[in-house]
Amino acid sequence: MNRNENIEIIIVTGAAGFIGAALVKALLSMDLKVIGIDNINDYYSTSLKRARLSEIDRISKQKGEWIFHETPIEDNKVFSDIVNRYNPNVLVHLAAQAGVRYSITNPSAYIQSNLVGFANVLEACRDNNTSHLIYASSSSVYGGNKNLPFHEEQAVNHPVSLYAATKKSNELMAHTYSHLYNLPTTGLRFFTVYGPWGRPDMAPMIFARSILKDEPIKVFNRGEMQRDFTYIDDVVEGIIRCCFKRAIIDNNFNPLIPNSSTSFAPYRIFNLGNSTPIQLTYFIDLLEANLGKKAIRDLQPMQPGDVVCTAAKMDLLSSWVDYKPTTSIENGIRVFSEWYLDYFKNID
């Protein structure tokens, strides 16, 4: 991996989250100083978040330097003070209210975290002349698009969930700051991230728990769905590569034929997926094989706010930072299942 930037200090928000914790561990292994921020909210098990932090503490005793602050990004004064204190080279913003379905019944949580919180992140970066802001967007922004695979130059103006709308709003907000304040920003549209230490509200964890407890699993759209499942280590690798190459102005940007993935400002948008959509039924088959039990499949209709298929076109990120995912779904589910059986053996 080419390192185009000299990085000493990185702030990671959402550091106790699934992707955040995995990223922090990888950065510490590179002997970097990492400042973590997370409010440890109770959207899902706080004990799982604490366990992730314990893993980070263990690794930090061997390599790198780790400092953690338990605080919400919605608290602008506290968050800004933290960024002022450490003056990071790069800020990786992963904190957000996650979940498509939860946004249907709890919209205010998304407004506060994903919009107000993100505005605070942008302001802190502006005030501190942060060299590069990398932030989590989502494949959900593609909404009702039917043209597969999804690519960054497609219009994403028709979200089908509030969660997706907030992520698209983040991209627009970031562009404004890139333009007005010359803040380099890189948005990464994650595609169905899975693996050890994953979120309990996502399919791998929900399905694994139900299979082992002989409880029915809800299979939406009667299993006629595909997801571009992306293994956590591959996602982390993509983020780190972007850390070492900041967004720059696209000198070939044509305002008459605008490319939504680049700009006349230092702004970039990239898909971060596996580019290999997997049938949901095959995904369940793999879980059954690795967990050693058959699933009870409860076939359900399509859920509001959901989409039938996601698939990432990865050409842009590949050419930008020489990125390519390397983990097959078979290997990924095997490692996930081994972790799940070990971690939850004394919990459930």
N, C-alpha and C positions, 0 to 999 in steps of 0.2 A: 504494500500500500504506500503510495506516495504521500508524503506529509508536506503540503504546501504552506502550512501555517505553523508558527511556533506557539504551542499552547502549554500553559502552566497551570491555569485554574479554570475549571468548568463548573458552572452551577447547573444542577439538574432538578427541575421541579417535578413533582409526582414521583419522588425517589423511592417511596415505599410501594409504588404500583408495580404491576407486572413487567412492563417494558422498562420503566425507570430503574427498578432494582437490578435488572439484568444488565442495563447499560452501565450503571455505577460500578458493578463488579468488574466489568470489562475495562473500564477506564482506570480503576485502581490497579488492575493487573499491568497496566502500562506505566505505572508509577506517577500518575497525575494526582494533583490535588483536586478533590471533588467536594463541592458543597451541595448537600441535599436539602430539599425543602418539600414538606408534605404535611397536610393537616390530619392525616390518619382518620378520614371520615368513615362513617359506618354504613356506607352504601353496600359494602360486603364485609366479610369477616375481618375485623381489626387484628385478630390473632394471626392471621395469615400475613398481614402487612408487617406486624411486629417480627414475625419469623423471618421474613425477607430481610428486614433491617439487621437482625442478628447474624444472618449470613454475611451481610456487608461488613459488619463489625469484625467478624472473624477474618475475612480477607484483608481488611485494612490494617490488621496487626502484622501482616506479612509484607504488604506492598502498598505504595501510595499513601495519601493523607486524606482522611475522611472527617467531615464535620456535618452534623445534621441539625436542622432547625424544624421543629414541629409547629407550623403556622400556616394559615390559609393564604393563598395568593390574593383573595378578595380584600385582605387587610392591606391597603395600599401603603400606609406609613411603615408598618413592620417589614413588609416585603421590600420596599425601596431601601430601607436602612440596611437590610442584609446584602442587597446587590451593591450598595455604596461601600459597605465594609470590605467586601472581597474583590470588587472590581474585576470580574472574570473576563477572560479572553473570549469565551463562548458561553452562551446560555442556551441550554436545551430544555425547552418547555414541553413537558409531557403531562403536567397536571391538568385535569379536566373532569367534568362530570361525564362519565362514560355511559354507554348503553343506549341502543335505539329504542327499545320497548319502554324503558323507564321514562324516557322523555315524553311519552304520550300522556302519562299520568302525573308527572312531576316537572312540568316545564320550567318553573321558577328556578330550580336547582341549576339548570343549564344556562339560564340567563346570567345568574350570578357568577358561576365558575367559569363558563366558557366565553362569556362576553366581557363582563366587568373584570374578571380575573385576568383575561388576556390583555385588556387595555392597560391594566397595571403593569404587566410584564413589558409591554411596549414602552410605556413611560419610563420604567426603570432602566431599560436598555438605552433609551434616548438620553436620559440624564447622565448616564455613566459612559457614554460613547462606546458601548459594547461593540466589539469587533464583528460579532456574528450571532444572530438569533436563529436557532433551528427550532421548529415547532411541529407538533403533531397535528396533521389534518387527517382525513379519513377517506377510504373508498366510498363511504356513504354519500359523499358529495355528488357522485355520479347519478344518484337518484333514479329517475325514470328513464335514463339512457338505455337504449337497446343495442347500440352499435358496439359489439365486443371484438377484441379486448378494449377496455377503457384506456384511453390515452389522454395525456395532459392537455392537449390542444382542443379537446372536446368542450362544448359549452356545458356548464354545470349550474344551470339556472332554474332547475326544477327539482328541488329536494323533496323527499317524501317523508321526512321526519324532522322534528325540531333539532335533534342532535346534528343531523347533516347540515341544517341551515346554519347552526352556530359555527360549524367547521368551515363552511364556505365563507361566512362572515369573517372568521379569523384570517383567511387568505386575503380578503379585501382590506381589512385593517392593516395587515402586515405590509401590503403594497403601498398604502398611504404613507406609512412611516419610512419605508424604503425610499420613496420619492421625496417626501418633505424634509427628512432628516438624514438622508444618506445612510440609513441603517441597513446593512446587508441582512436579508431574511431568506431562509430556506424552509419551505413547507413540504412535509413528507406525508403523502396519503397512504396510510397503512392499510394493508389488506389482510383481514382475519388472522391475527397473530395468535399462535398457540404454542404450547410447550410447557415444561416444568415451571412451577410457581405461577401458573396462569390464574386468570380471574374466575371465580366461582359462578359468575353469571353468564359465562360463555359456554358454547356447546360441548367442548371436550370435557370440562369439569362436570357439567350438568349430566351429560350422558354417562360418564364413568361412574359417578355416584349412583345413578339410577340402575345401571346394569348390575353393579355389585350388590345392591339392595333388593334386586328383583322387583323394581318399581318401573312402571311404564315410562317411556321417554316420548315426549311430544315431537313428532316428525312433521314439520310444517310443509305445506304444499304437497303433502303425501309423498315426501321424499324427492320430488322433482325440483331439486335445487342444487346449485353448484357454488362452491366458494373457492377463492384463490387462497387456500390455507398457506400461511407463511410462518416458518419456524422461527422461534424467538432469537436464536443465535444469528440467523441470517438478517433479521431486522436490526439487531444491534450492530452488526458489521456495516450495514448500510448507513446507519446514523453516524458511526464513528468516522467513516470515510468522508461524510459531509462535514464533520467537525474540522477536518483538516483541509477543506477547500471551501472558502466562503463564497457566497453568491456575488456575482458581478453584473455590471450592466451588459446587456446584449447589444453590441454595436450594430448588429444586423436587424434589430427590431424594426418592423415596418408598421407604423401606426395606422396605415390604410388597410393592412391585412394583419391585425394584431394576433400574436401568439400568446395565449393565456398562461403559458408556462414560463415565459421570460418577460423582460420589460426594458424600457429605457431607464429604469431604476435598478439598483442592485438587488434583484428579486428573482427567486427560482421556485418552481413547484415540480415535485417529482413523485411518481408512483413508487411505493416500496412494497412489492409483492413477490410472488413466486412465479407468476405467469403460467401456471399450470392448474386450471380449475379442477376441483375434485368433486365428483358426485357425492351428495350427502349420504346416500345409502352405502357407498364404498367406504366412506369415512367411518360409519357405524360398524361395518364389517371388520375393519382394522381394529377398532376398539374391542370388539367381541373377541377377536383372535388373541390380542395381547392381554386382555383381562381374564380370559379363560371362561367367559360366560356369555350366554346369548341375551340379547336385548329384547325387551317386550316393547314392540313398536306401536305407538298410538298415532295413527295417521291423522293429521289435522289439516284444515284448510290454510291458505296463506294468511299471515298475520299483517295487520295494518303497519305501515312504515317499513316493511321488509321488501327485499328485491329477490328475484329468482336466481340471478347469477352475477358473480363478480369475477372479473379477469383483468389482470394488470398487464399492460404493455410496458416493458421495462427498458426500452431502447435509450431513453433520455438519461436515466440514472447510470446505466451501464457505460454510456459514452462520457458522462461527466466525471465519474470517480472509479471507473473500471469495476463496477459492481456486478456480481452474479450470485444468486442464491445457490446453495450447494446441498441442501438437506431435502431428501425425498420425503413424501408423506409417509411412506412405510417406516423409514428410520425415525422420523419425527414422532410418530404415534408410539413407536416402540419405547423410545426414551421417555416420553411423557407418561406412558402407562407404568413404566418401572418406577418413576418418581412418585406417581400418584399412589401406587400400592404401598410404597415405603412410607410416604409422609402421612397418609391417613390411616395407617394400620392401627394406631392407638388413639385416633380421634373420633371417628364415626362409631 
